[in-house]
Amino acid sequence: MEKSRSVHKAVIPVAGLGTRFLPATKATPKEMLPVVDKPAIQYVVEEAVAAGVKDLLFVTGRNKDTLENHFDHAPNLERTLAERGANDLYKSVVELADLARIHYVRQGNPLGLGHAVGMAKEHVGDEPFAVLLGDDLVDERTPILPKMFETQTKFGGTVLALMEVPSDQIHLYGCAAIKETNETDVVQVTSVVEKPKAGNAPSNYAVIGRYVLDPAIFKILETTQPGAGGEIQLTDAIAKLIDLPTAQGGGVHAVIFRGKRYDTGDKLSYLKSVVSIALDRKDLGDDLRTWLKSYLSE
């Protein structure tokens, strides 16, 4: 699939406090927790770059300095690695600073995902843009952004990523009611609700952490009131785009994701993701699998 150039910028909200991982995240951003040998956020940045997006805006908060440093040059470290002849490590460190054009804006008060996205208004301007959430890592072998960009180019408006989940889990997500289109795995979204109560979900299709948003979202976010959890929910603002005319940035479609996704949002999911990704590594997988079998047999 050819890369669409309809989307040039991506917003990555990283202002959360990471309370589920305390005390590990007291001084270290949750996004910097290692997944094998890379911080989780690096997988997200590499996904955006692989899809052709090289202008990234991080919406940050306090104690995020290490995240900024990670994507910057480290002269002392680079010089030491070069002097030691550690060429592969040197290359991996230097390339981080050249992955993309990365900008930062501080959210201040963490008032919800909708509020974080609203902080990107001046940087994004009047063009469609991607939003990538750091809790969701998408396997590079099954990317979803190219299909989302292609769908936005064809239909305009906003494009969500949906994944079918068990009925007893749908209350943990934003949930969409859908209508089929003539395109495989592309649907029209007719309604969306954030974390529906048990038995009230319009479908089993959950909104996962990839969005392509029309800039019309910014005006809506300005008047969106706090919703679930007392936060300004992006899902509530997207719901208002559904009935807007296309000429005003309205209309919402979605791509059904059938690939591999790793959730790092809570401790158990994080551990599962680390093990899963390590098992897929050529340099680690066989030995780790052998050890796991031996350990579990005991």
C-alpha positions as CSV (number, residue, x, y, z in Angstrom):
1,M,0.0,0.0,0.0
2,E,1.4,3.4,-0.9
3,K,1.8,5.9,1.8
4,S,-0.8,8.7,1.7
5,R,0.6,12.2,2.2
6,S,-2.7,13.5,3.5
7,V,-1.4,13.5,7.0
8,H,1.9,15.3,7.8
9,K,1.7,15.7,11.6
10,A,1.1,13.6,14.6
11,V,0.3,14.4,18.2
12,I,1.4,12.1,21.0
13,P,-0.1,12.9,24.4
14,V,2.4,12.0,27.2
15,A,1.3,14.2,30.1
16,G,-0.2,11.4,32.2
17,L,1.0,10.8,35.7
18,G,1.4,7.0,35.3
19,T,-0.2,6.3,38.7
20,R,-0.8,2.6,37.8
21,F,3.0,2.0,37.8
22,L,4.0,3.9,41.0
23,P,6.5,4.0,42.5
24,A,8.4,3.2,39.3
25,T,6.9,6.3,37.6
26,K,7.5,8.7,40.5
27,A,10.6,10.1,38.7
28,T,10.4,8.2,35.4
29,P,7.7,8.8,32.8
30,K,5.5,5.8,32.2
31,E,6.3,6.2,28.5
32,M,10.0,5.6,29.2
33,L,9.5,2.2,30.9
34,P,11.5,-0.3,28.9
35,V,9.9,-2.8,26.5
36,V,12.9,-5.2,26.1
37,D,15.6,-2.7,25.1
38,K,13.6,0.4,24.0
39,P,11.2,2.6,25.9
40,A,7.6,2.1,25.0
41,I,7.3,5.6,23.5
42,Q,10.1,4.8,20.9
43,Y,7.9,2.1,19.4
44,V,5.1,4.7,18.9
45,V,7.5,7.3,17.3
46,E,8.9,4.7,15.0
47,E,5.4,3.6,13.9
48,A,4.6,7.2,12.9
49,V,7.8,7.6,11.0
50,A,7.3,4.3,9.2
51,A,4.0,5.7,8.0
52,G,5.6,8.8,6.6
53,V,4.9,11.2,9.4
54,K,8.0,13.0,10.6
55,D,6.6,16.1,12.3
56,L,5.6,15.1,15.9
57,L,4.2,17.1,18.8
58,F,4.5,15.6,22.3
59,V,1.9,17.0,24.7
60,T,3.9,16.7,27.9
61,G,3.7,17.5,31.6
62,R,6.0,17.6,34.6
63,N,8.9,15.1,35.0
64,K,9.1,14.4,31.3
65,D,12.7,15.6,30.8
66,T,14.0,12.1,30.3
67,L,11.6,11.6,27.4
68,E,12.9,14.8,25.7
69,N,16.5,13.8,26.3
70,H,15.9,10.4,24.8
71,F,15.1,11.9,21.4
72,D,18.0,14.4,21.5
73,H,21.7,14.0,20.9
74,A,23.9,12.8,23.9
75,P,27.4,14.0,22.9
76,N,29.3,12.4,25.8
77,L,27.6,9.0,25.3
78,E,28.0,9.2,21.5
79,R,31.7,10.1,21.9
80,T,32.3,7.2,24.4
81,L,30.6,4.7,22.2
82,A,32.6,5.8,19.1
83,E,35.9,5.6,21.0
84,R,35.1,2.1,22.1
85,G,34.2,1.0,18.6
86,A,30.7,0.1,19.7
87,N,29.4,0.9,16.2
88,D,25.9,-0.7,16.4
89,L,25.2,1.0,19.7
90,Y,26.5,4.3,18.5
91,K,24.3,4.1,15.4
92,S,21.2,3.2,17.5
93,V,21.8,6.2,19.8
94,V,22.6,8.8,17.1
95,E,19.6,7.8,14.9
96,L,17.2,8.6,17.7
97,A,17.9,12.4,17.4
98,D,17.2,12.2,13.6
99,L,14.0,10.1,13.6
100,A,11.7,13.0,13.3
101,R,11.1,16.8,13.9
102,I,9.9,16.6,17.5
103,H,8.2,19.5,19.2
104,Y,6.9,19.9,22.7
105,V,4.0,21.7,24.4
106,R,3.2,21.4,28.2
107,Q,-0.4,20.5,29.1
108,G,-0.1,22.0,32.6
109,N,-3.3,20.5,34.1
110,P,-4.0,16.9,33.0
111,L,-7.7,17.4,32.2
112,G,-8.1,14.5,29.9
113,L,-7.3,13.3,26.4
114,G,-9.6,15.8,24.8
115,H,-7.8,18.6,26.6
116,A,-4.4,17.3,25.6
117,V,-5.4,17.1,21.9
118,G,-6.8,20.6,22.1
119,M,-3.3,21.8,23.1
120,A,-2.1,21.0,19.6
121,K,-4.3,23.5,17.8
122,E,-1.6,26.1,17.0
123,H,0.9,23.5,15.9
124,V,-1.5,21.5,13.7
125,G,-3.2,24.4,12.0
126,D,-5.9,23.5,9.4
127,E,-4.9,20.1,8.2
128,P,-5.8,16.6,9.3
129,F,-3.5,15.0,11.8
130,A,-2.8,11.8,13.6
131,V,-3.0,11.1,17.3
132,L,-1.1,8.2,18.7
133,L,-1.5,7.0,22.3
134,G,1.5,5.6,24.0
135,D,-0.3,2.8,25.8
136,D,-1.0,1.0,22.5
137,L,2.0,-0.5,20.6
138,V,1.2,-1.7,17.1
139,D,3.3,-4.5,15.7
140,E,5.4,-3.2,12.8
141,R,4.4,-6.2,10.8
142,T,0.7,-5.2,10.9
143,P,0.6,-1.4,10.6
144,I,-2.7,0.4,10.6
145,L,-1.8,4.1,10.0
146,P,-1.3,3.7,6.2
147,K,-4.8,2.4,5.8
148,M,-6.2,5.1,8.1
149,F,-4.4,7.8,6.0
150,E,-5.8,6.3,2.8
151,T,-9.3,6.2,4.2
152,Q,-9.1,9.8,5.3
153,T,-7.9,10.8,1.8
154,K,-10.9,9.0,0.3
155,F,-13.7,10.0,2.7
156,G,-12.4,13.1,4.5
157,G,-13.4,13.8,8.0
158,T,-12.1,11.8,10.9
159,V,-10.9,8.1,10.9
160,L,-10.8,5.9,14.0
161,A,-9.1,2.6,14.6
162,L,-11.5,-0.1,15.9
163,M,-10.8,-3.5,17.3
164,E,-13.3,-6.2,18.3
165,V,-13.1,-7.1,21.9
166,P,-15.1,-9.5,24.2
167,S,-18.4,-8.1,25.5
168,D,-17.2,-8.2,29.1
169,Q,-14.3,-5.8,28.2
170,I,-16.0,-3.2,26.1
171,H,-16.8,-1.0,29.1
172,L,-13.1,-0.3,29.4
173,Y,-13.0,1.5,26.0
174,G,-14.7,4.0,23.8
175,C,-17.2,2.1,21.7
176,A,-18.6,2.7,18.2
177,A,-21.8,1.7,16.4
178,I,-20.9,1.1,12.7
179,K,-22.3,0.7,9.3
180,E,-20.6,-1.3,6.5
181,T,-19.1,0.4,3.5
182,N,-18.0,-1.1,0.1
183,E,-14.4,-1.2,1.3
184,T,-13.0,-4.2,3.2
185,D,-12.4,-3.4,6.9
186,V,-13.6,0.2,6.5
187,V,-16.8,1.2,8.2
188,Q,-18.9,4.3,8.8
189,V,-19.3,5.3,12.4
190,T,-22.8,6.2,13.3
191,S,-22.3,6.8,17.1
192,V,-19.6,6.6,19.6
193,V,-19.7,6.5,23.4
194,E,-16.9,6.5,26.0
195,K,-16.8,3.5,28.4
196,P,-20.4,2.4,28.1
197,K,-22.0,0.7,31.1
198,A,-22.4,-3.1,31.0
199,G,-25.2,-4.1,28.6
200,N,-25.4,-0.6,27.0
201,A,-22.6,-0.9,24.5
202,P,-23.7,-0.3,20.8
203,S,-21.3,-3.0,19.6
204,N,-18.1,-5.0,20.5
205,Y,-15.9,-2.6,18.5
206,A,-13.6,-0.7,20.8
207,V,-11.7,2.5,19.8
208,I,-8.0,1.9,20.2
209,G,-5.3,4.5,20.5
210,R,-4.9,5.6,16.8
211,Y,-6.9,8.5,15.3
212,V,-6.8,10.7,12.2
213,L,-8.7,13.8,13.1
214,D,-10.1,16.7,11.1
215,P,-9.0,20.1,12.5
216,A,-12.7,20.8,13.1
217,I,-12.2,18.8,16.3
218,F,-10.5,21.9,17.9
219,K,-13.6,24.1,17.8
220,I,-15.7,21.3,19.3
221,L,-13.1,20.6,22.0
222,E,-13.3,24.2,23.2
223,T,-16.9,23.7,24.4
224,T,-16.7,20.0,25.3
225,Q,-17.6,19.6,29.0
226,P,-16.0,17.0,31.3
227,G,-17.4,13.5,30.8
228,A,-16.4,10.0,32.0
229,G,-14.0,10.2,34.9
230,G,-14.5,14.0,35.2
231,E,-12.2,14.5,32.2
232,I,-12.6,16.2,28.8
233,Q,-13.1,13.1,26.6
234,L,-11.9,13.0,23.0
235,T,-14.6,10.5,22.3
236,D,-17.3,13.0,23.3
237,A,-16.0,15.5,20.8
238,I,-15.7,13.0,18.0
239,A,-19.3,12.1,18.6
240,K,-20.3,15.6,17.6
241,L,-18.4,15.3,14.3
242,I,-20.5,12.4,13.2
243,D,-23.5,14.6,12.1
244,L,-21.6,17.6,10.8
245,P,-21.5,18.1,7.0
246,T,-18.4,16.9,5.2
247,A,-17.7,20.5,4.2
248,Q,-17.4,21.4,7.8
249,G,-15.0,18.6,8.7
250,G,-17.8,16.2,9.7
251,G,-18.2,12.5,9.1
252,V,-16.4,9.7,10.9
253,H,-15.2,6.4,9.4
254,A,-13.0,3.7,11.0
255,V,-10.6,1.0,10.0
256,I,-11.1,-2.4,11.6
257,F,-7.7,-3.4,13.0
258,R,-7.0,-7.2,12.7
259,G,-3.3,-7.0,13.4
260,K,-1.2,-7.4,16.5
261,R,-1.4,-4.9,19.3
262,Y,0.4,-4.7,22.7
263,D,-1.2,-2.9,25.6
264,T,1.1,-1.3,28.1
265,G,-1.5,0.5,30.1
266,D,-1.5,-1.6,33.3
267,K,1.0,-3.8,35.0
268,L,-0.2,-7.2,33.8
269,S,-0.7,-6.1,30.2
270,Y,2.7,-4.4,30.2
271,L,4.4,-7.6,31.4
272,K,2.6,-9.6,28.7
273,S,3.7,-7.2,26.1
274,V,7.3,-7.3,27.1
275,V,7.3,-11.1,27.0
276,S,5.4,-11.3,23.7
277,I,7.8,-8.8,22.0
278,A,10.9,-10.6,23.4
279,L,9.6,-13.9,22.2
280,D,9.4,-12.5,18.7
281,R,13.0,-11.3,18.8
282,K,15.5,-13.4,16.8
283,D,18.2,-12.7,19.3
284,L,16.1,-13.5,22.4
285,G,13.1,-15.6,21.5
286,D,14.5,-19.1,21.4
287,D,16.4,-18.8,24.7
288,L,13.5,-17.0,26.4
289,R,11.0,-19.6,25.3
290,T,13.2,-22.5,26.5
291,W,13.7,-20.8,29.9
292,L,9.9,-20.1,30.2
293,K,9.0,-23.7,29.5
294,S,11.6,-24.9,32.1
295,Y,10.5,-22.3,34.7
296,L,6.8,-23.1,34.3
297,S,7.4,-26.8,34.5
298,E,8.8,-26.3,37.9
